[in-house]
Amino acid sequence: MRIGIPTESQGGETRVAATPKSVAQLVKLGYAVCVETGAGAKAAFPDETYIEAGAEIAATSEVWASDIVAKINAPSSEEIAEMKAGATLISLIAAPRSPELLAALAEAKVTTLAMDSVPRISRAQSLDVISSMANIAGYRAVIEAAHVFGSFFTGQVTAAGKVPPAKVFVSGAGVAGLAAVGTAGSLGAIVRATDIRAEVAEQVESMGAEFVAVDSGQSQKSTDGYAKEATADYAAAAARMYAEQVRDVDIVITTALIPGRPAPRLITAEMVATMKPGSVIVDMAAANGGNVEGSRPDEAVVTANGVTIIGYTDLASRLPTQASQLFATNIVNLMKLVTPGKDGSLVLDFEDAVVRGMTVTHDGGVTWPPPPVAVSAAPAAAPAPEVVKPEKKPRDPAVTYAVMGVSALALLMLFWVSPVGLLGHFMVFMLSVVIGYYVIGNVSHSLHTPLMSVTNAISGIIIVGSLLGLAVPRPTVTMAVLAIGGILLASINVFGGFLVTHRMLAMFKRS
């Protein structure tokens, strides 16, 4: 089968659905690939690179006559007319908002795999174009804001004075929001973020940002990876929070979207009016109605109080090379899924939840919406069999007392025949054991290894004592052996302790 890669006809689109690298992977799967002349030029992929990867450069009509057509944006009615019956289209479709497009594709008997309808399940993450493009868009949103913002993101201390860091507020902590948080933080800004899903707070904080929760007593837990519409009480509390935040920050980036519905209005014109002159808002939901009152798709609007509201809808396309690479990789992963034999033959298994979820038209009919994805529940693990331990018989107290008595008697006999100074040394030893136990016992477990490795230097006293033993005139053989053994073992303890400490500290040094 042949895969056609056409030039994107939508105005301002700079991406392409295949790169030379992805073409080589598709050829390995057994497909023939034809790329329209100049399709990758805007993404820095000249025709020669596609030819080297194994593709054929073809005219527009030949590309659209392919068995499979892969592109970025949904086709126009003219482009659908050029496809042959039974062909397969792979592209963004926006099925919930495009009933007329679905009807036209079904009428043309085109099987359509919508790249923006990939189920949000772990097995389908490698096909998730929405996440791939949202990641790029979140990054680019910060870059666009930095381009318009008239100051540094990071704080500066210069000879001319001190410059405070910019304050950035991100609404929505999905893929795009987290990308914006990471980018703004890496530029040195003070970053805050909020989301209706309280469970993402840990992700925000792990990136060094502050999570701003809505004080409503309610939170929402997502079951499919997407945010849901908020309740009236939550929306009222959120409005109070937004009014407070936008008044304080320099840059606001909004990413809130609800699948199949217009974007929720989060920031009103009254809130924008309270922002400082020179502040910037990037409304990433402008294409769906906007999160910010006054934003316009594909335009940058400056308000009466000097706030710039950016409503660009082509943020991912503003990084065409990287965006094309990620989009093309998603398509390759899809083709691997639907080409089990790696023989260049497309096989659509509608028992597969991923394939069924992406298929929006097939065999002359509209197959959208798909059935809900059944989440397979792993069977509960069987409880481990209870191990019945044999009951221990309590020790006879008389035996315990007898052992203690014999031990005490043996110790007294040892002191009776030992030199006079042994008892004093033994008492010092016992007190040292007690003190050491309580001192080490109150130290955190994470510090035991470095603490013990350094305190091994205390063994140096053993070396000193052993050397004094050897300094005695004409020491006995026993004394000499004990002194030499003490020096050897204590030296190993001391030098080994410092070696362990050195290696542990090296783990925290940059290479």
ROTI-693500 format. One line per field, with one value per residue (C-alpha): residue in one letter; x, y, z. Coordinates in Angstrom, 1 decimal, always signed. Example, Ala and Ser with C-alpha at 12.3 -4.5 7.8 and 13.67 -1.06 7.14 Angstrom:
BEGIN
rest = (A,S) $
px = (+12.3,+13.7) $
py = (-4.5,-1.1) $
pz = (+7.8,+7.1) $
This chain:
BEGIN
rest = (M,R,I,G,I,P,T,E,S,Q,G,G,E,T,R,V,A,A,T,P,K,S,V,A,Q,L,V,K,L,G,Y,A,V,C,V,E,T,G,A,G,A,K,A,A,F,P,D,E,T,Y,I,E,A,G,A,E,I,A,A,T,S,E,V,W,A,S,D,I,V,A,K,I,N,A,P,S,S,E,E,I,A,E,M,K,A,G,A,T,L,I,S,L,I,A,A,P,R,S,P,E,L,L,A,A,L,A,E,A,K,V,T,T,L,A,M,D,S,V,P,R,I,S,R,A,Q,S,L,D,V,I,S,S,M,A,N,I,A,G,Y,R,A,V,I,E,A,A,H,V,F,G,S,F,F,T,G,Q,V,T,A,A,G,K,V,P,P,A,K,V,F,V,S,G,A,G,V,A,G,L,A,A,V,G,T,A,G,S,L,G,A,I,V,R,A,T,D,I,R,A,E,V,A,E,Q,V,E,S,M,G,A,E,F,V,A,V,D,S,G,Q,S,Q,K,S,T,D,G,Y,A,K,E,A,T,A,D,Y,A,A,A,A,A,R,M,Y,A,E,Q,V,R,D,V,D,I,V,I,T,T,A,L,I,P,G,R,P,A,P,R,L,I,T,A,E,M,V,A,T,M,K,P,G,S,V,I,V,D,M,A,A,A,N,G,G,N,V,E,G,S,R,P,D,E,A,V,V,T,A,N,G,V,T,I,I,G,Y,T,D,L,A,S,R,L,P,T,Q,A,S,Q,L,F,A,T,N,I,V,N,L,M,K,L,V,T,P,G,K,D,G,S,L,V,L,D,F,E,D,A,V,V,R,G,M,T,V,T,H,D,G,G,V,T,W,P,P,P,P,V,A,V,S,A,A,P,A,A,A,P,A,P,E,V,V,K,P,E,K,K,P,R,D,P,A,V,T,Y,A,V,M,G,V,S,A,L,A,L,L,M,L,F,W,V,S,P,V,G,L,L,G,H,F,M,V,F,M,L,S,V,V,I,G,Y,Y,V,I,G,N,V,S,H,S,L,H,T,P,L,M,S,V,T,N,A,I,S,G,I,I,I,V,G,S,L,L,G,L,A,V,P,R,P,T,V,T,M,A,V,L,A,I,G,G,I,L,L,A,S,I,N,V,F,G,G,F,L,V,T,H,R,M,L,A,M,F,K,R,S) $
px = (+0.0,+1.1,+1.0,+0.7,+1.9,+0.3,+1.3,-0.9,-3.4,-4.6,-3.2,-0.3,+0.4,+4.1,+4.1,+4.2,+2.9,+6.1,+9.8,+12.7,+13.2,+9.6,+9.6,+12.4,+10.4,+7.3,+9.3,+10.6,+7.0,+6.6,+4.8,+5.6,+5.6,+5.0,+5.5,+4.0,+6.6,+7.7,+5.5,+8.3,+9.9,+8.5,+9.6,+13.2,+12.8,+13.7,+12.6,+16.1,+16.0,+12.8,+14.2,+17.3,+15.0,+13.2,+10.2,+9.0,+8.3,+4.9,+2.3,-0.7,-3.2,-1.0,-0.5,-4.3,-4.9,-2.8,-4.3,-3.5,-3.3,-1.6,-1.7,-1.9,-5.2,-8.6,-9.0,-11.2,-14.1,-12.0,-9.3,-11.9,-13.1,-9.7,-9.5,-10.5,-13.3,-11.9,-8.9,-7.8,-7.3,-5.1,-5.3,-6.7,-10.5,-12.0,-14.9,-17.2,-17.3,-17.3,-20.4,-20.5,-16.9,-17.7,-20.7,-18.6,-15.9,-18.5,-20.2,-16.9,-16.4,-13.2,-12.1,-10.9,-8.5,-8.7,-5.3,-7.1,-9.4,-6.8,-8.2,-6.4,-5.1,-1.4,-1.1,-2.0,+0.4,+2.8,+0.0,-1.3,-0.9,-2.8,-0.2,+2.7,+1.4,+0.2,+3.8,+5.2,+2.4,+2.9,+6.6,+5.9,+3.3,+6.0,+8.3,+5.6,+4.9,+8.6,+8.8,+6.1,+7.0,+9.2,+11.5,+13.5,+11.9,+14.7,+15.8,+18.9,+21.3,+23.1,+25.2,+22.2,+20.0,+18.0,+15.4,+12.8,+11.8,+8.6,+5.6,+3.8,+0.4,-0.6,-4.2,-4.5,-1.9,-2.3,+0.4,+0.4,+0.2,+3.1,+5.2,+4.5,+5.4,+8.7,+9.6,+8.8,+10.6,+13.7,+13.8,+13.9,+10.3,+8.3,+5.6,+2.2,-0.3,-3.9,-6.1,-9.6,-7.9,-6.4,-4.3,-2.0,-0.7,+2.2,+3.2,+3.2,+5.2,+7.7,+8.6,+9.4,+6.1,+3.5,+0.1,-2.8,-5.8,-9.4,-10.9,-14.3,-14.1,-14.5,-12.0,-12.4,-10.7,-10.3,-11.1,-10.1,-7.2,-9.4,-10.9,-14.7,-17.0,-16.9,-19.9,-21.4,-19.9,-16.5,-16.7,-17.5,-14.6,-12.3,-13.3,-12.2,-8.9,-8.3,-9.1,-6.5,-3.8,-4.1,-3.8,-0.5,+1.3,+3.0,+2.1,-0.9,-1.1,-4.5,-4.9,-8.3,-10.3,-13.3,-13.5,-16.6,-17.5,-16.5,-13.6,-14.6,-14.4,-11.9,-10.7,-13.2,-12.5,-12.8,-10.0,-7.8,-8.4,-6.8,-3.5,-0.4,+0.4,+2.8,+1.4,+0.8,-1.9,-1.5,-5.0,-4.2,-7.9,-8.7,-9.6,-12.5,-13.9,-11.1,-10.6,-10.1,-12.7,-11.4,-9.1,-9.4,-8.1,-4.8,-4.5,-2.6,-4.9,-3.7,-6.3,-6.8,-4.7,-1.7,-2.3,-1.5,-3.8,-2.3,-4.7,-2.5,-3.9,-0.8,+1.6,+2.8,+3.3,+5.6,+8.1,+7.6,+10.6,+10.1,+6.3,+6.6,+9.0,+6.7,+3.6,+5.3,+6.5,+2.9,+1.8,+4.6,+3.5,+0.0,+1.1,+3.1,-0.2,-2.2,+0.5,+1.0,+2.6,+5.1,+4.1,+2.7,-0.9,-3.2,-5.3,-8.0,-8.9,-12.1,-11.8,-8.8,-10.0,-7.3,-8.2,-11.9,-11.6,-9.7,-12.0,-14.6,-15.8,-15.7,-17.4,-19.7,-20.9,-20.0,-18.6,-18.3,-18.6,-16.9,-18.1,-16.7,-13.3,-13.6,-11.0,-9.8,-9.6,-6.9,-8.3,-7.7,-4.8,-5.7,-4.9,-1.6,-2.2,-1.9,+1.3,+0.6,+3.8,+4.4,+3.7,+6.8,+6.9,+7.7,+11.2,+11.2,+12.1,+14.3,+16.5,+16.9,+17.9,+20.3,+22.1,+22.3,+23.8,+26.4,+27.4,+27.8,+29.8,+32.1,+32.6,+33.5,+36.0,+37.5,+37.9,+39.4,+42.3,+42.7,+45.0,+43.6,+43.1,+40.8,+37.6,+38.0,+38.6,+35.6,+33.3,+34.5,+33.8,+30.3,+29.5,+30.8,+28.5,+25.5,+26.3,+27.1,+23.8,+21.7,+23.7,+23.5,+19.9,+18.8,+20.4,+18.3,+18.8,+19.8,+22.8,+24.1,+26.5,+28.4,+28.2,+29.7,+32.3,+33.6,+33.4,+35.5,+38.4,+37.9,+39.6,+42.8,+42.9,+43.4,+46.4,+47.8,+47.4,+48.9,+51.9,+52.4,+52.2,+55.0,+57.0,+57.3,+60.8,+61.1,+57.3,+56.1,+55.1,+51.5,+51.6,+53.4,+50.9,+47.9,+49.5,+50.3,+46.8,+45.2,+47.2,+46.2,+42.5,+42.1,+44.0,+41.6,+38.7,+40.0,+41.1,+38.1,+35.8,+37.3,+37.2,+33.5,+32.8,+34.8,+32.9,+29.6,+30.4,+31.6,+28.0,+26.8,+29.4,+28.9,+31.1) $
py = (+0.0,+3.6,+6.4,+10.0,+13.0,+16.2,+19.8,+21.4,+23.8,+25.6,+29.1,+29.7,+25.9,+25.2,+21.6,+18.4,+14.9,+13.1,+13.7,+11.9,+9.9,+8.8,+8.0,+5.5,+3.9,+3.6,+2.1,-0.5,-1.4,-2.3,+0.8,+2.9,+6.6,+9.6,+13.2,+16.1,+18.5,+21.1,+19.5,+19.8,+23.0,+25.2,+22.7,+22.7,+19.3,+19.7,+17.2,+15.7,+14.5,+12.6,+11.0,+9.9,+8.3,+6.2,+8.4,+9.4,+13.1,+13.3,+15.8,+16.8,+14.6,+11.5,+12.0,+12.3,+9.2,+7.1,+4.2,+6.1,+9.9,+11.3,+15.0,+17.5,+19.3,+18.1,+18.1,+20.5,+19.4,+19.7,+17.5,+14.9,+14.8,+13.8,+10.7,+7.4,+5.3,+2.9,+5.0,+5.8,+9.3,+10.0,+13.6,+15.9,+16.0,+17.6,+15.1,+16.6,+20.0,+18.7,+16.7,+18.1,+17.0,+13.5,+13.2,+14.3,+11.7,+9.0,+9.8,+9.6,+6.1,+7.2,+5.5,+8.2,+7.8,+10.9,+11.6,+13.9,+11.1,+8.8,+7.3,+8.6,+5.2,+4.3,+2.0,+4.8,+7.4,+7.0,+8.0,+11.0,+13.9,+16.2,+15.8,+16.1,+19.4,+20.7,+20.3,+22.4,+25.0,+25.4,+26.1,+28.5,+30.4,+31.4,+32.4,+34.6,+36.2,+36.8,+38.5,+40.9,+41.4,+44.4,+43.1,+40.1,+36.9,+36.2,+38.7,+40.7,+42.7,+45.2,+48.3,+50.3,+48.7,+45.6,+44.0,+41.8,+38.5,+38.3,+36.6,+34.1,+32.5,+29.4,+28.3,+24.6,+22.0,+19.6,+18.9,+22.5,+24.0,+22.0,+22.8,+26.5,+26.1,+24.4,+26.9,+30.0,+28.5,+27.7,+31.4,+32.4,+33.6,+33.1,+30.6,+29.8,+27.4,+26.3,+23.5,+22.2,+18.8,+18.9,+15.7,+17.7,+19.9,+17.5,+17.7,+21.5,+21.7,+19.1,+21.6,+24.3,+26.2,+27.1,+25.4,+27.8,+25.9,+27.3,+27.7,+26.1,+22.9,+21.0,+19.4,+17.3,+14.0,+13.2,+9.7,+10.2,+12.7,+15.7,+18.4,+18.5,+21.5,+23.2,+23.6,+27.0,+27.2,+26.2,+28.8,+31.6,+30.7,+30.4,+33.8,+35.3,+33.5,+34.6,+38.2,+38.2,+36.5,+38.5,+41.7,+40.6,+38.8,+40.1,+37.2,+35.0,+31.8,+30.1,+26.5,+25.4,+23.3,+21.0,+18.4,+19.0,+22.3,+26.0,+27.0,+28.2,+31.9,+32.3,+36.0,+38.8,+42.2,+43.7,+41.4,+42.4,+46.1,+45.6,+44.3,+46.4,+48.1,+46.0,+42.8,+39.9,+37.3,+34.3,+32.7,+29.2,+28.4,+31.3,+28.9,+27.5,+30.8,+31.8,+31.7,+35.5,+38.1,+40.2,+37.7,+37.1,+34.1,+34.6,+38.2,+40.1,+42.7,+45.6,+46.8,+50.4,+49.9,+48.5,+44.7,+42.5,+39.6,+37.0,+34.6,+32.8,+29.4,+28.2,+28.0,+24.5,+25.5,+28.3,+25.5,+23.6,+21.3,+20.0,+19.8,+17.9,+15.4,+14.7,+14.5,+12.2,+9.9,+9.6,+8.5,+6.0,+4.5,+4.3,+2.5,+0.0,-0.7,-1.2,-3.1,-6.2,-8.2,-5.3,-6.1,-2.8,-3.9,-1.8,-4.0,-2.3,-4.4,-2.8,-5.0,-2.9,+0.0,+2.4,+1.7,+1.8,+5.0,+6.7,+5.5,+8.2,+7.1,+3.7,+1.8,+4.7,+5.5,+7.7,+5.7,+8.7,+8.7,+5.4,+3.2,+4.0,+2.4,-0.5,-0.3,-3.7,-4.4,-6.7,-9.5,-8.9,-10.8,-13.8,-13.3,-14.9,-18.1,-17.4,-19.0,-20.5,-20.3,-22.8,-21.3,-20.6,-21.9,-19.1,-19.5,-20.6,-17.6,-19.8,-20.5,-16.8,-16.0,-18.9,-17.7,-14.2,-15.5,-17.6,-14.7,-12.4,-15.0,-15.5,-11.7,-11.4,-14.2,-12.4,-9.2,-11.1,-12.4,-9.4,-6.3,-3.6,-1.1,-3.4,-2.6,+1.1,+0.5,-1.8,+0.8,+3.4,+0.9,+0.2,+3.9,+4.5,+1.8,+3.4,+6.9,+5.8,+3.9,+6.9,+9.4,+7.3,+6.2,+9.9,+10.5,+10.2,+6.9,+8.8,+10.2,+6.9,+6.0,+9.4,+9.7,+6.3,+6.6,+9.8,+8.7,+5.7,+8.2,+7.6,+4.3,+6.4,+6.0,+2.3,+3.0,+5.3,+2.7,-0.1,+2.1,+2.7,-1.0,-1.6,+1.2,-0.8,-2.1,-5.7,-6.4,-10.0,-11.9,-11.7,-8.0,-7.4,-9.5,-7.7,-4.3,-5.0,-6.5,-3.5,-1.1,-3.0,-3.3,+0.3,+1.6,-0.2,+1.3,+4.9,+5.0,+3.0,+5.4,+8.4,+6.6,+5.8,+9.5,+10.7,+8.5,+9.6,+13.3,+12.6,+11.5,+15.1,+16.8,+17.8,+15.9) $
pz = (+0.0,-0.6,+1.9,+0.5,+2.4,+0.9,+1.5,+4.1,+2.5,+5.6,+5.8,+8.1,+8.6,+8.5,+9.7,+7.7,+8.6,+7.7,+8.1,+6.4,+9.6,+9.7,+6.0,+6.5,+9.3,+7.2,+4.4,+6.8,+7.6,+3.9,+2.7,-0.3,+0.5,-1.8,-0.7,-2.5,-3.9,-1.3,+1.5,+4.0,+2.9,+5.6,+8.3,+6.9,+5.1,+1.5,-1.1,-1.4,+2.2,+1.5,-1.6,+0.4,+3.0,+0.4,-0.6,-4.0,-4.7,-6.5,-7.8,-5.7,-7.6,-7.2,-3.5,-2.9,-4.9,-2.4,-0.4,+2.8,+3.1,+6.3,+7.0,+9.8,+9.5,+8.3,+4.6,+2.6,+0.5,-2.6,-1.1,+0.0,-3.6,-4.8,-2.5,-3.9,-2.3,+0.3,+1.1,+4.6,+6.0,+9.0,+10.4,+13.0,+12.7,+15.8,+15.5,+18.2,+16.4,+12.8,+11.9,+8.4,+7.8,+9.1,+6.8,+3.8,+4.6,+5.1,+1.8,+0.0,+1.6,+3.3,+6.5,+8.9,+11.8,+13.9,+15.5,+18.1,+19.2,+20.7,+23.9,+27.0,+28.1,+28.9,+25.9,+23.5,+24.8,+21.9,+19.5,+21.5,+19.1,+21.4,+24.1,+21.7,+20.2,+23.6,+24.9,+22.1,+22.4,+26.1,+25.5,+22.7,+24.7,+27.2,+24.4,+22.8,+26.2,+26.7,+23.3,+24.2,+27.9,+28.3,+31.1,+32.2,+33.4,+35.9,+38.6,+37.9,+40.1,+38.0,+38.5,+37.5,+40.1,+41.0,+38.6,+40.2,+38.6,+36.6,+38.1,+35.8,+36.5,+34.5,+34.5,+33.8,+34.7,+31.8,+29.2,+27.9,+31.3,+32.7,+29.7,+30.3,+34.0,+33.2,+30.6,+32.7,+35.6,+33.6,+32.5,+36.1,+36.7,+39.9,+38.7,+40.1,+38.6,+39.3,+38.1,+38.9,+39.5,+42.9,+42.2,+39.9,+42.7,+43.3,+39.6,+39.7,+42.9,+41.7,+38.9,+41.4,+41.0,+43.6,+43.3,+43.9,+45.0,+44.7,+48.2,+47.6,+49.6,+46.3,+43.9,+40.8,+40.1,+36.4,+35.2,+31.5,+31.7,+30.8,+33.0,+33.5,+33.7,+37.1,+39.5,+40.1,+43.6,+42.4,+39.5,+41.9,+44.2,+41.2,+40.0,+43.3,+43.1,+39.5,+40.3,+43.1,+41.0,+37.8,+39.8,+41.2,+38.3,+35.1,+32.7,+32.6,+30.4,+30.2,+28.8,+30.1,+27.6,+28.0,+25.2,+22.9,+24.6,+24.3,+26.4,+29.9,+30.5,+33.4,+33.2,+32.6,+31.2,+34.7,+35.9,+32.9,+33.7,+37.1,+35.6,+35.4,+32.1,+30.1,+31.4,+28.9,+28.7,+26.3,+25.7,+24.4,+24.2,+21.8,+19.0,+21.1,+22.3,+24.7,+28.4,+28.5,+27.6,+24.8,+23.2,+19.5,+17.5,+15.7,+17.0,+19.7,+21.3,+23.4,+26.0,+27.1,+30.2,+28.2,+28.6,+25.6,+25.1,+22.6,+21.0,+18.5,+17.5,+15.7,+18.6,+17.7,+14.1,+15.2,+15.9,+12.6,+12.6,+16.1,+15.8,+12.5,+14.1,+17.0,+14.8,+12.3,+15.2,+16.4,+13.0,+12.7,+16.1,+14.7,+11.6,+13.7,+15.5,+12.4,+10.5,+12.6,+9.8,+8.8,+5.2,+4.1,+4.7,+6.9,+9.3,+11.3,+14.4,+15.8,+18.8,+19.7,+21.9,+20.4,+16.8,+17.5,+19.4,+16.6,+13.8,+13.1,+9.7,+8.0,+5.2,+4.3,+7.8,+10.7,+13.7,+16.1,+19.0,+19.9,+22.8,+26.2,+26.7,+29.2,+31.8,+32.6,+36.3,+37.4,+39.6,+43.2,+44.5,+46.5,+50.2,+51.2,+53.2,+56.9,+58.2,+61.6,+63.6,+66.3,+69.6,+71.6,+75.1,+77.6,+79.1,+82.7,+84.8,+87.0,+83.9,+83.2,+86.7,+86.7,+83.5,+84.9,+88.2,+86.4,+84.2,+87.2,+89.0,+86.0,+85.7,+89.4,+89.1,+86.0,+88.0,+91.0,+89.0,+86.7,+87.4,+89.6,+86.8,+84.7,+86.7,+86.0,+82.3,+82.1,+83.7,+81.2,+78.4,+79.6,+80.0,+76.4,+75.1,+76.8,+75.7,+72.1,+71.9,+72.9,+70.7,+67.6,+68.2,+68.0,+64.6,+61.4,+59.6,+56.4,+58.3,+59.9,+57.1,+56.9,+60.7,+61.4,+58.6,+60.2,+63.8,+62.8,+63.3,+67.0,+66.4,+66.3,+70.1,+69.6,+67.3,+70.0,+72.6,+70.5,+69.7,+73.5,+74.0,+71.6,+73.2,+76.4,+76.9,+75.9,+75.4,+75.6,+72.4,+73.3,+73.9,+70.6,+68.6,+70.2,+69.5,+65.9,+65.3,+67.0,+64.8,+61.6,+62.3,+63.6,+60.6,+58.3,+60.3,+60.1,+56.5,+55.3,+57.0,+55.3,+52.0,+52.3,+53.3,+50.3,+47.9,+49.3,+48.9,+45.4,+44.5,+45.2,+43.1,+39.5,+37.0) $
